[in-house]
Amino acid sequence: MNNIEYADERLWAGNLGNGFIVLSFVAALLSCLSFYFSFKDSSLLKLARFSFNLHGFSVLGIIGTLFYMLLNHFFEYQYVWQHSNSTMDMKYILSCFWEGQEGSFLLWTFWNVVLGLLLKRQLKGGEWEVPVMTIFALVQVFLASMILGVYMFDYKIGSNPFLLMKEHSEFRNLPFVLAAKYESTARGLNPLLMNYWMTIHPPTLFLGFASTLVPFAFSIAALWNKQYTKWQSIALPWTYFGILILGVGILMGGAWAYEALSFGGFWAWDPVENASLVPWLVLVAAGHTMIINKNKGGSLFTTHFLTISSFLLVLYSTFLTRSGVLGNASVHAFTDLGMTGQLVMYVLTFILISVALLVRNDLFRVSYVVLSFLLLAFASLYGYKRIILLIWISSSAFITGLSYYLYFPKEKEEEELFSREFWMFLGSLVLILSSLIITYFTSIPVINKLFGTEYAPPKVPVYNEWMVPFAILLMLLIAAAQFLKYKKTESCKFLKRISYTFILALLFGTICSIPFYFLNNFANGSGEEKWNLISYALLLTTALFAAFANADYFITILKGKISKSGAAIAHIGFALIMIGALISTSKKVVLSKNTAERKVSSLGADYDDKKSILLTQGDTLPMGPYLVTYTGKYREGIDVYFKVDYLKLNKNNKPELDFTLEPHVQDNPRMGKSPEPDTKHYLDRDIYTHVTWADLNIDTNKTKNDAFTSAKNYIGHVGDTIFSSNAIIVIDSLRSNLSKSEYEKNDSYLEVTAVLRCVDVRSQVYFAHPKFIIQNNVVIPKEDLVDELGLKLVFWKINPEEGTVEITLSERLSNARDFFVMEAYVFPYINVLWIGCLIMAIGTAIAILERIRKFKLQKEVKT
């Protein structure tokens, strides 16, 4: 570290924050140990509770200190300097807080504290408090270690948000750090994240991640005390709370991507998107198997396995997004802060605990744990980390299967084919299989790193091809399962009951699918394209079946009782999401086919005239059902907006303004140029536009605009044509003041005038008369200016042998009309998707409230 003295450093803030970090870690560790040992010694329970409360207080202290530093611009601290600046709008301070890795870990830790305190209060004095809170506190130990920022045997543990710039290895020797000039160089928040979604999406998503810990802790506690079933009645409302919050967080991300991030849609199968989707799918499957177990007692091992897996997948997604392993595979991933090994240990520790607790034989369990630590020690000392990791994971998977076979309680009866629990189990199985496929695709960068391969991550169409069949199966199960009874249902009555809505769905699906997928596209498609069209039609029909069947169940079976209808309403919402996503993406229409004379493809190989339109300022071009006019651009801060008027023909066949869109480009000196869309929303469609090429310079200097471009020389005969940017110039004739014989007698003066006829784009005609003068054998060209067209013409040479003249042309700078390239799409019926999101969230919330009500009734009956 350098020895320069720094004035005005507010060291108290860093010392306070670091004090809270140490207190947070120590209190979490003490709470974990106290809860663990209070399993046999209840006198430690008060210390355990106090330590967890102290941990929560210290987490609030860390957050409060960091917020204070951000609000007051303590730029001498690396985290503040990295993520904020003094010119940034204060409403984005929240976004600054969790933009970085350290802040997002703090957000996760905070939500765990909130849920832990609520859970501790709920479980206080009961049989589940000790084992559940032990797991909670252990997770907090790991999360607290992620922001320690200390070294142990040259190994860095965590990344500290209270590190001074002069202490940071990357910045300490930079000139502005040595000169303590922080404010002028502060990087600030990534402008791509300056969006209201950034203030609500991450907190919701991380609350969803935190909520997966609750059912996980209950499941581990049940394995610990060997009470395999009692935990589910308590954990079930928490599980559905996690399904609700994590699902809403994912959907918020989709809405943000559609509205602001210009992915061309709401879902791009980005690895980070997948990393949050997979735990949610598994948690949904776990919630359904919990219901099976609660009503029939089956699927016990599956419930434990899925509940544990949902949390482990959250940990795995944390590794994927924060270790740097995704590289360029995702636009969302954090950069590597040197915590890859720590993140791996975080994941492996909880896999170790989960597998060890499945083993009921003490010798077997101890052997597995000891062998695991020996393998870790061997890998640390001698290397072969990849091979040892693969061996350990394979062994753990084998022990899990063996433990289920040897020790785990089994169902005594086979489930009937026509029973609700069997079909719900099938639905869970579909979710599991789809999750495995998505996880495999998402993990391709990890596979490449482990095995030295170079597989390319799949594109969006590949994901869609794999997922559509699973979606079709899921829709069928969602439609039919509600009408089945637990244990057994008469097949004839069941099939008759669902036949009405199935026929209705088949009718509507066929009517919609014929124009959508078969009328124009099917005959000319390849074999693969035909299969895709068939699968789209099947998904549309089955999704309609799911929506109609659950609506029928809500009306006829539940008699419209809202409190009992949470599952049916959520299923209707999910079916609408599938319908909206399917139609809006598969029937997306490209409006922006180029109709300009200038080709978009002239800008480069990445530009396609079939999906992009080149708009020149002032011109009006047809685009789909509209006439579009680019009226100009303007700058607001780093954003350059492009105003495009959309016109339609009225009853008198005259164009009139329908609406205006202003897609813009962030001209970000730090992150480069980034387009942001603008969308016109209708009830049945969205018109979605974004810029793909533009000149972002805005010249407001009138003097400069009145200047002329460099002269271009043209050689031609009488009758030839010269082209300018806004006119066609014809060399009509040449006129001389002397005849040839007169000039030969007196060569002291000759004047030849070129008569130039200029026709603009509106067929207006203007004339220019530049002169070629020779006086005393000296050539004196005399220019002429066509002011209306901004053209300067100089007649400066005659070539009598060739019979040609040479004329130069200059244009005013303001003549060069601005243009940009835009893509425009129609997303039909996308509002069905957003309505489905809302309905699914409402249905899940109703289901949670009903589960809580039933749980309270059970407690009252017992007491």
HUPE-V314435 format. One record per residue. N is the residue number from 0. SS is DSSP state (H for helix, E for strand, C for the rest). Layout:
BEGIN
n:N ss:SS
n:N ss:SS
END
This chain:
BEGIN
n:0 ss:C
n:1 ss:C
n:2 ss:C
n:3 ss:C
n:4 ss:C
n:5 ss:C
n:6 ss:C
n:7 ss:C
n:8 ss:C
n:9 ss:C
n:10 ss:H
n:11 ss:H
n:12 ss:H
n:13 ss:H
n:14 ss:H
n:15 ss:H
n:16 ss:H
n:17 ss:H
n:18 ss:H
n:19 ss:H
n:20 ss:H
n:21 ss:H
n:22 ss:H
n:23 ss:H
n:24 ss:H
n:25 ss:H
n:26 ss:H
n:27 ss:H
n:28 ss:H
n:29 ss:H
n:30 ss:H
n:31 ss:H
n:32 ss:H
n:33 ss:H
n:34 ss:H
n:35 ss:H
n:36 ss:H
n:37 ss:C
n:38 ss:C
n:39 ss:C
n:40 ss:C
n:41 ss:H
n:42 ss:H
n:43 ss:H
n:44 ss:H
n:45 ss:H
n:46 ss:H
n:47 ss:H
n:48 ss:H
n:49 ss:H
n:50 ss:H
n:51 ss:H
n:52 ss:H
n:53 ss:H
n:54 ss:H
n:55 ss:H
n:56 ss:H
n:57 ss:H
n:58 ss:H
n:59 ss:H
n:60 ss:H
n:61 ss:H
n:62 ss:H
n:63 ss:H
n:64 ss:H
n:65 ss:H
n:66 ss:H
n:67 ss:H
n:68 ss:H
n:69 ss:H
n:70 ss:H
n:71 ss:C
n:72 ss:C
n:73 ss:C
n:74 ss:C
n:75 ss:C
n:76 ss:E
n:77 ss:H
n:78 ss:H
n:79 ss:H
n:80 ss:H
n:81 ss:H
n:82 ss:H
n:83 ss:C
n:84 ss:C
n:85 ss:C
n:86 ss:C
n:87 ss:C
n:88 ss:C
n:89 ss:H
n:90 ss:H
n:91 ss:H
n:92 ss:H
n:93 ss:H
n:94 ss:H
n:95 ss:H
n:96 ss:H
n:97 ss:H
n:98 ss:H
n:99 ss:C
n:100 ss:H
n:101 ss:H
n:102 ss:H
n:103 ss:H
n:104 ss:H
n:105 ss:H
n:106 ss:H
n:107 ss:H
n:108 ss:H
n:109 ss:H
n:110 ss:H
n:111 ss:H
n:112 ss:H
n:113 ss:H
n:114 ss:H
n:115 ss:H
n:116 ss:H
n:117 ss:H
n:118 ss:H
n:119 ss:H
n:120 ss:H
n:121 ss:H
n:122 ss:H
n:123 ss:C
n:124 ss:C
n:125 ss:C
n:126 ss:C
n:127 ss:C
n:128 ss:H
n:129 ss:H
n:130 ss:H
n:131 ss:H
n:132 ss:H
n:133 ss:H
n:134 ss:H
n:135 ss:H
n:136 ss:H
n:137 ss:H
n:138 ss:H
n:139 ss:H
n:140 ss:H
n:141 ss:H
n:142 ss:H
n:143 ss:H
n:144 ss:H
n:145 ss:C
n:146 ss:C
n:147 ss:C
n:148 ss:C
n:149 ss:E
n:150 ss:E
n:151 ss:E
n:152 ss:C
n:153 ss:C
n:154 ss:E
n:155 ss:E
n:156 ss:E
n:157 ss:C
n:158 ss:C
n:159 ss:C
n:160 ss:C
n:161 ss:C
n:162 ss:C
n:163 ss:E
n:164 ss:H
n:165 ss:H
n:166 ss:H
n:167 ss:C
n:168 ss:C
n:169 ss:C
n:170 ss:C
n:171 ss:C
n:172 ss:C
n:173 ss:C
n:174 ss:H
n:175 ss:H
n:176 ss:H
n:177 ss:H
n:178 ss:C
n:179 ss:C
n:180 ss:C
n:181 ss:C
n:182 ss:H
n:183 ss:H
n:184 ss:H
n:185 ss:C
n:186 ss:C
n:187 ss:C
n:188 ss:C
n:189 ss:C
n:190 ss:H
n:191 ss:H
n:192 ss:H
n:193 ss:C
n:194 ss:C
n:195 ss:H
n:196 ss:H
n:197 ss:H
n:198 ss:H
n:199 ss:H
n:200 ss:H
n:201 ss:H
n:202 ss:H
n:203 ss:H
n:204 ss:H
n:205 ss:H
n:206 ss:H
n:207 ss:H
n:208 ss:H
n:209 ss:H
n:210 ss:H
n:211 ss:H
n:212 ss:H
n:213 ss:H
n:214 ss:H
n:215 ss:H
n:216 ss:H
n:217 ss:H
n:218 ss:H
n:219 ss:H
n:220 ss:H
n:221 ss:H
n:222 ss:H
n:223 ss:H
n:224 ss:H
n:225 ss:C
n:226 ss:C
n:227 ss:C
n:228 ss:C
n:229 ss:C
n:230 ss:H
n:231 ss:H
n:232 ss:H
n:233 ss:H
n:234 ss:H
n:235 ss:H
n:236 ss:H
n:237 ss:H
n:238 ss:H
n:239 ss:H
n:240 ss:H
n:241 ss:H
n:242 ss:H
n:243 ss:H
n:244 ss:H
n:245 ss:H
n:246 ss:H
n:247 ss:H
n:248 ss:H
n:249 ss:H
n:250 ss:H
n:251 ss:H
n:252 ss:H
n:253 ss:H
n:254 ss:H
n:255 ss:H
n:256 ss:H
n:257 ss:H
n:258 ss:H
n:259 ss:C
n:260 ss:C
n:261 ss:C
n:262 ss:C
n:263 ss:C
n:264 ss:C
n:265 ss:C
n:266 ss:C
n:267 ss:C
n:268 ss:C
n:269 ss:C
n:270 ss:H
n:271 ss:H
n:272 ss:H
n:273 ss:H
n:274 ss:H
n:275 ss:H
n:276 ss:H
n:277 ss:H
n:278 ss:H
n:279 ss:H
n:280 ss:H
n:281 ss:H
n:282 ss:H
n:283 ss:H
n:284 ss:H
n:285 ss:H
n:286 ss:H
n:287 ss:H
n:288 ss:H
n:289 ss:H
n:290 ss:H
n:291 ss:H
n:292 ss:H
n:293 ss:H
n:294 ss:H
n:295 ss:H
n:296 ss:C
n:297 ss:C
n:298 ss:C
n:299 ss:H
n:300 ss:H
n:301 ss:H
n:302 ss:H
n:303 ss:H
n:304 ss:H
n:305 ss:H
n:306 ss:H
n:307 ss:H
n:308 ss:H
n:309 ss:H
n:310 ss:H
n:311 ss:H
n:312 ss:H
n:313 ss:H
n:314 ss:H
n:315 ss:H
n:316 ss:H
n:317 ss:H
n:318 ss:H
n:319 ss:H
n:320 ss:H
n:321 ss:H
n:322 ss:C
n:323 ss:C
n:324 ss:C
n:325 ss:C
n:326 ss:H
n:327 ss:H
n:328 ss:H
n:329 ss:C
n:330 ss:C
n:331 ss:C
n:332 ss:C
n:333 ss:C
n:334 ss:C
n:335 ss:C
n:336 ss:C
n:337 ss:C
n:338 ss:C
n:339 ss:H
n:340 ss:H
n:341 ss:H
n:342 ss:H
n:343 ss:H
n:344 ss:H
n:345 ss:H
n:346 ss:H
n:347 ss:H
n:348 ss:H
n:349 ss:H
n:350 ss:H
n:351 ss:H
n:352 ss:H
n:353 ss:H
n:354 ss:H
n:355 ss:H
n:356 ss:H
n:357 ss:H
n:358 ss:C
n:359 ss:C
n:360 ss:C
n:361 ss:H
n:362 ss:H
n:363 ss:H
n:364 ss:H
n:365 ss:H
n:366 ss:H
n:367 ss:H
n:368 ss:H
n:369 ss:H
n:370 ss:H
n:371 ss:H
n:372 ss:H
n:373 ss:H
n:374 ss:H
n:375 ss:H
n:376 ss:H
n:377 ss:H
n:378 ss:H
n:379 ss:H
n:380 ss:H
n:381 ss:H
n:382 ss:C
n:383 ss:C
n:384 ss:H
n:385 ss:H
n:386 ss:H
n:387 ss:H
n:388 ss:H
n:389 ss:H
n:390 ss:H
n:391 ss:H
n:392 ss:H
n:393 ss:H
n:394 ss:H
n:395 ss:H
n:396 ss:H
n:397 ss:H
n:398 ss:H
n:399 ss:H
n:400 ss:H
n:401 ss:H
n:402 ss:H
n:403 ss:H
n:404 ss:H
n:405 ss:H
n:406 ss:C
n:407 ss:C
n:408 ss:C
n:409 ss:C
n:410 ss:C
n:411 ss:C
n:412 ss:C
n:413 ss:C
n:414 ss:C
n:415 ss:C
n:416 ss:C
n:417 ss:C
n:418 ss:C
n:419 ss:H
n:420 ss:H
n:421 ss:H
n:422 ss:H
n:423 ss:H
n:424 ss:H
n:425 ss:H
n:426 ss:H
n:427 ss:H
n:428 ss:H
n:429 ss:H
n:430 ss:H
n:431 ss:H
n:432 ss:H
n:433 ss:H
n:434 ss:H
n:435 ss:H
n:436 ss:H
n:437 ss:H
n:438 ss:H
n:439 ss:H
n:440 ss:H
n:441 ss:H
n:442 ss:C
n:443 ss:H
n:444 ss:H
n:445 ss:H
n:446 ss:H
n:447 ss:H
n:448 ss:H
n:449 ss:H
n:450 ss:H
n:451 ss:C
n:452 ss:C
n:453 ss:C
n:454 ss:C
n:455 ss:C
n:456 ss:C
n:457 ss:C
n:458 ss:C
n:459 ss:H
n:460 ss:H
n:461 ss:H
n:462 ss:H
n:463 ss:H
n:464 ss:H
n:465 ss:H
n:466 ss:H
n:467 ss:H
n:468 ss:H
n:469 ss:H
n:470 ss:H
n:471 ss:H
n:472 ss:H
n:473 ss:H
n:474 ss:H
n:475 ss:H
n:476 ss:H
n:477 ss:H
n:478 ss:H
n:479 ss:H
n:480 ss:H
n:481 ss:C
n:482 ss:C
n:483 ss:C
n:484 ss:C
n:485 ss:C
n:486 ss:C
n:487 ss:C
n:488 ss:C
n:489 ss:C
n:490 ss:H
n:491 ss:H
n:492 ss:H
n:493 ss:H
n:494 ss:H
n:495 ss:H
n:496 ss:H
n:497 ss:H
n:498 ss:H
n:499 ss:H
n:500 ss:H
n:501 ss:H
n:502 ss:H
n:503 ss:H
n:504 ss:H
n:505 ss:H
n:506 ss:H
n:507 ss:H
n:508 ss:H
n:509 ss:H
n:510 ss:H
n:511 ss:H
n:512 ss:H
n:513 ss:H
n:514 ss:H
n:515 ss:H
n:516 ss:H
n:517 ss:H
n:518 ss:C
n:519 ss:C
n:520 ss:C
n:521 ss:C
n:522 ss:C
n:523 ss:C
n:524 ss:C
n:525 ss:C
n:526 ss:H
n:527 ss:H
n:528 ss:H
n:529 ss:H
n:530 ss:H
n:531 ss:H
n:532 ss:H
n:533 ss:H
n:534 ss:H
n:535 ss:H
n:536 ss:H
n:537 ss:H
n:538 ss:H
n:539 ss:H
n:540 ss:H
n:541 ss:H
n:542 ss:H
n:543 ss:H
n:544 ss:H
n:545 ss:H
n:546 ss:H
n:547 ss:H
n:548 ss:H
n:549 ss:H
n:550 ss:H
n:551 ss:H
n:552 ss:H
n:553 ss:H
n:554 ss:H
n:555 ss:H
n:556 ss:H
n:557 ss:C
n:558 ss:C
n:559 ss:C
n:560 ss:C
n:561 ss:H
n:562 ss:H
n:563 ss:H
n:564 ss:C
n:565 ss:H
n:566 ss:H
n:567 ss:H
n:568 ss:H
n:569 ss:H
n:570 ss:H
n:571 ss:H
n:572 ss:H
n:573 ss:H
n:574 ss:H
n:575 ss:H
n:576 ss:H
n:577 ss:H
n:578 ss:H
n:579 ss:H
n:580 ss:H
n:581 ss:H
n:582 ss:H
n:583 ss:H
n:584 ss:H
n:585 ss:H
n:586 ss:C
n:587 ss:C
n:588 ss:E
n:589 ss:E
n:590 ss:C
n:591 ss:C
n:592 ss:C
n:593 ss:C
n:594 ss:C
n:595 ss:C
n:596 ss:C
n:597 ss:C
n:598 ss:C
n:599 ss:H
n:600 ss:H
n:601 ss:H
n:602 ss:H
n:603 ss:C
n:604 ss:C
n:605 ss:C
n:606 ss:C
n:607 ss:C
n:608 ss:C
n:609 ss:C
n:610 ss:C
n:611 ss:C
n:612 ss:E
n:613 ss:E
n:614 ss:E
n:615 ss:E
n:616 ss:E
n:617 ss:C
n:618 ss:C
n:619 ss:E
n:620 ss:E
n:621 ss:E
n:622 ss:E
n:623 ss:C
n:624 ss:C
n:625 ss:E
n:626 ss:E
n:627 ss:E
n:628 ss:E
n:629 ss:E
n:630 ss:E
n:631 ss:E
n:632 ss:E
n:633 ss:E
n:634 ss:E
n:635 ss:E
n:636 ss:C
n:637 ss:C
n:638 ss:E
n:639 ss:E
n:640 ss:E
n:641 ss:E
n:642 ss:E
n:643 ss:E
n:644 ss:E
n:645 ss:E
n:646 ss:E
n:647 ss:E
n:648 ss:E
n:649 ss:C
n:650 ss:C
n:651 ss:C
n:652 ss:C
n:653 ss:C
n:654 ss:E
n:655 ss:E
n:656 ss:E
n:657 ss:E
n:658 ss:E
n:659 ss:E
n:660 ss:E
n:661 ss:C
n:662 ss:C
n:663 ss:E
n:664 ss:E
n:665 ss:E
n:666 ss:E
n:667 ss:E
n:668 ss:C
n:669 ss:C
n:670 ss:C
n:671 ss:E
n:672 ss:E
n:673 ss:E
n:674 ss:E
n:675 ss:E
n:676 ss:C
n:677 ss:E
n:678 ss:E
n:679 ss:E
n:680 ss:E
n:681 ss:C
n:682 ss:C
n:683 ss:C
n:684 ss:E
n:685 ss:E
n:686 ss:E
n:687 ss:E
n:688 ss:E
n:689 ss:E
n:690 ss:E
n:691 ss:E
n:692 ss:E
n:693 ss:E
n:694 ss:C
n:695 ss:C
n:696 ss:C
n:697 ss:C
n:698 ss:C
n:699 ss:C
n:700 ss:C
n:701 ss:H
n:702 ss:H
n:703 ss:H
n:704 ss:H
n:705 ss:H
n:706 ss:C
n:707 ss:E
n:708 ss:C
n:709 ss:C
n:710 ss:C
n:711 ss:E
n:712 ss:E
n:713 ss:E
n:714 ss:E
n:715 ss:E
n:716 ss:C
n:717 ss:C
n:718 ss:C
n:719 ss:C
n:720 ss:E
n:721 ss:E
n:722 ss:E
n:723 ss:C
n:724 ss:C
n:725 ss:C
n:726 ss:E
n:727 ss:E
n:728 ss:E
n:729 ss:E
n:730 ss:E
n:731 ss:E
n:732 ss:E
n:733 ss:E
n:734 ss:E
n:735 ss:E
n:736 ss:C
n:737 ss:C
n:738 ss:C
n:739 ss:H
n:740 ss:H
n:741 ss:H
n:742 ss:H
n:743 ss:H
n:744 ss:H
n:745 ss:C
n:746 ss:C
n:747 ss:C
n:748 ss:E
n:749 ss:E
n:750 ss:E
n:751 ss:E
n:752 ss:E
n:753 ss:E
n:754 ss:E
n:755 ss:E
n:756 ss:E
n:757 ss:E
n:758 ss:E
n:759 ss:E
n:760 ss:C
n:761 ss:C
n:762 ss:C
n:763 ss:C
n:764 ss:E
n:765 ss:E
n:766 ss:E
n:767 ss:E
n:768 ss:C
n:769 ss:C
n:770 ss:E
n:771 ss:E
n:772 ss:E
n:773 ss:E
n:774 ss:E
n:775 ss:C
n:776 ss:C
n:777 ss:E
n:778 ss:E
n:779 ss:E
n:780 ss:E
n:781 ss:E
n:782 ss:C
n:783 ss:E
n:784 ss:E
n:785 ss:E
n:786 ss:C
n:787 ss:C
n:788 ss:C
n:789 ss:C
n:790 ss:E
n:791 ss:E
n:792 ss:E
n:793 ss:E
n:794 ss:E
n:795 ss:E
n:796 ss:E
n:797 ss:E
n:798 ss:E
n:799 ss:C
n:800 ss:C
n:801 ss:C
n:802 ss:C
n:803 ss:E
n:804 ss:E
n:805 ss:E
n:806 ss:E
n:807 ss:E
n:808 ss:E
n:809 ss:E
n:810 ss:E
n:811 ss:E
n:812 ss:H
n:813 ss:H
n:814 ss:H
n:815 ss:C
n:816 ss:C
n:817 ss:C
n:818 ss:E
n:819 ss:E
n:820 ss:E
n:821 ss:E
n:822 ss:E
n:823 ss:E
n:824 ss:E
n:825 ss:E
n:826 ss:E
n:827 ss:E
n:828 ss:C
n:829 ss:H
n:830 ss:H
n:831 ss:H
n:832 ss:H
n:833 ss:H
n:834 ss:H
n:835 ss:H
n:836 ss:H
n:837 ss:H
n:838 ss:H
n:839 ss:H
n:840 ss:H
n:841 ss:H
n:842 ss:H
n:843 ss:H
n:844 ss:H
n:845 ss:H
n:846 ss:H
n:847 ss:H
n:848 ss:H
n:849 ss:H
n:850 ss:H
n:851 ss:H
n:852 ss:H
n:853 ss:H
n:854 ss:H
n:855 ss:H
n:856 ss:H
n:857 ss:H
n:858 ss:H
n:859 ss:H
n:860 ss:H
n:861 ss:H
n:862 ss:C
END
